[in-house]
Amino acid sequence: MKKENMEDQMLREVAIMRSLRQPNVVELREVLQSTNHYYLVLELVTGGELFDKIVAAKRFDENTARHYFHQMIAGMYYCHSKGFAHRDLKPENLLLDSSGVLKISDFGLSNLQQDVLLQTVCGTPNYVAPEVLMERGYNGLSADVWSCGVVLYVMLAGRLPFEDRNMNVLLGKIERGEYQMIRHISDGAKDLISRMLTVDPRKRIPLEDVIAHPWFQVGWDPKLLQGGE
């Protein structure tokens, strides 16, 4: 479906961000308007990107990865409970505040689900679910689970599961779910990653089962699921 204009897209993003109040989601504080412009005042997040932290560390040990994964999943679970899919989740969109709390940013590609299949292909190819790349209708919530699985893999391996200089080869690997499992991680982490990176979205683990997974449950605080309203 074509967007009528950029203003409609911007107003859609504003409506989404205004409705989200959770500690692990960047908060929209205020919207200002002039004759020709809208100005969005966002929560100040000064700790940089999770991406840079991964690069500096080379890779995370399981406890560190789980610490950030807990917060990412808490934020995504909250957004999903409100009917929103992110659709462009990647370490560059995961920010850290001055205390090290993870904040999910950039909901510009979000869409209110309303129990329909999304048709728009969007997101960063390396993190995008196969059903999205195949340009068929897809469930944005399930596609987000795939992207979360890729982020977890990157944190633990220090590299992408799906990568190739040739775009056609890369897309083929993603569509087939062709990747090498990380050797040095625990069986629990391997199991969770494999369930999240399941090609068939109907068989892919849902977010509530990610939370119930034994590897995830280590050190988990259910209070993270509480919103900030």
Secondary structure, DSSP 8 states (H G I E B T S, - for coil): ---S-HHHHHHHHHHHHHH---TTB--EEEEEE-SS-EEEEE----S-BHHHHHHHHSS--HHHHHHHHHHHHHHHHHHHHTTEE-S---GGGEEE-TT--EEE---TT-EE-TT--B----S-GGGS-HHHHTTS-B-HHHHHHHHHHHHHHHHHHSS-SS--SSHHHHHHHHHHT-----SSS-HHHHHHHHHHT-SSTTTS--HHHHHHSHHHHTT--GGGG----
